[in-house]
Amino acid sequence: MIQTKEMEVQSKVTGIEPVIETFRKIAGSENVFVDEEHRTEYGDDKTEDYQFMPDLVIKPGTTQEVS
């Protein structure tokens, strides 16, 4: 069986779905992003030329959600 890049990404996302759901409960669904656009935007260090694609992005709304 040939596995495409899309299948690899879907498999990876499916494997972490319970973790994503936990973060959605803590920070709210509107603050948890798994789309490529958000992951690309937050996947680099603005001071260097490094790119590391995160599996998801969480933008907590309060310091309580962070702790």
Protein Blocks (a to p, Z undefined) as FASTA:
>chain_A
ZZdfklmmmmmmmmmmmmmmmmmmmnopklccfbfklmmmmmccfkbccdcddfbdcddf
bfklmZZ
